[in-house]
Amino acid sequence: MELTARMVALMREASPCFIATSMPDGSPQLTQTWVDTDGEHIIVNTVSTHQKTRNVRRDPRVSVAVANRTQPADYFSVRGRVVDIVEDGAAEHIELLAQRYLGGPYPNFGGPDETRVKLVIAVDRVVHPS
């Protein structure tokens, strides 16, 4: 599915994003995160050793919700799958997101030695359009 112009606009702002993955036992795992897009995919930047990364390596299916930060009822929700996990450029990408979300450099919440990755998500179904 193609992303709508409104979906792309929300992902290019400092919009709250939640991503749900599946734990090994099938239970859901939900994380609040920063979000971006390349215009075709949803992109979530994370750490290679975090639970959501381990989960999508095993089962790439995800659900993602992105809301307007000033009007939370203006949101979209999708089901999709991680089609790529990219380390190249992920450290630079988190700096771009930190500028967007924090207005400054990334503060290395997990420490300076963490390996960043970008989860590239293809949308299979829009559950709630924005």
NORTACOR-V387701 format. One record per residue. SS is DSSP state (h for helix, s for strand, l for the rest). Layout:
BEGIN
{{SS} {SS}}
END
This chain:
BEGIN
{{l} {l} {l} {l} {h} {h} {h} {h} {h} {h} {h} {l} {l} {l} {l} {s} {s} {s} {s} {s} {s} {s} {l} {l} {l} {l} {l} {s} {s} {s} {s} {s} {s} {l} {l} {s} {s} {l} {l} {l} {l} {s} {s} {s} {s} {s} {s} {l} {l} {l} {h} {h} {h} {h} {h} {h} {h} {h} {l} {l} {s} {s} {s} {s} {s} {s} {s} {l} {l} {l} {l} {l} {l} {l} {s} {s} {s} {s} {s} {s} {s} {s} {s} {s} {s} {s} {l} {l} {l} {h} {h} {h} {h} {h} {h} {h} {h} {h} {h} {h} {h} {h} {l} {l} {l} {l} {l} {l} {l} {l} {l} {l} {l} {l} {l} {s} {s} {s} {s} {s} {s} {s} {s} {s} {s} {s} {s} {s} {l} {l}}
END
